[in-house]
Amino acid sequence: MFLKTIKRSGLGVNLFDEMRYDRQGNEIADFVLNKPAYREAQILVAGDNFGCGSSREHAPWALADFGIKAVISTSFADIFFTTTVSRTASCLSSCRKRPWMS
């Protein structure tokens, strides 16, 4: 439903839609970006492989429209990373020591 637009604006309200809102469209209070302290967050700290399944331009457009300026993660999906860095926000990767690293 959100991927039909070619506009870059207005997508922030739909950022993380299925996690931020219930089926009736009400905010889920426990979701971090719905909490008062984080409603105007500009830096997003995410888990492994952030952006997996979000290769279209709509994902970085939604992040930017929400106000996110940078995403910090241990890793990013390749296409999402390229699309985001070239169009909107900064992506910073934090390298964790893996069990196979000496």
QUIJO-V325523 format. One line per field, one symbol per residue. ss: DSSP state (~ for helix, > for strand, _ for the rest). phi: phi as a letter, one per 30 degrees, with the letter a starting at -180 (. if undefined). burial: 1 if it has 24 or more other ideal C-beta (glycine too) atoms within 12 Angstrom, else 0. A space follows every 50 residues. Layout:
BEGIN
ss: ???
phi: ???
burial: ???
END
This chain:
BEGIN
ss: _~~~_______~~~__~~~~>_____>____~~~_~~~____>>>____> ______~~~~~~~~~~___>>>>__>_~~~~~~~~~~__>>>>_______ __
phi: .ddddcdccicedcehedcdbddciddceddedcdedcdcdcbccbdehe jdibddddddddedddjdcabcbdabdedeedddddcbccccccdcdced dc
burial: 00000000001101111001000000000000100000001001010001 10010011111111110101101001100110110001101000000000 00
END
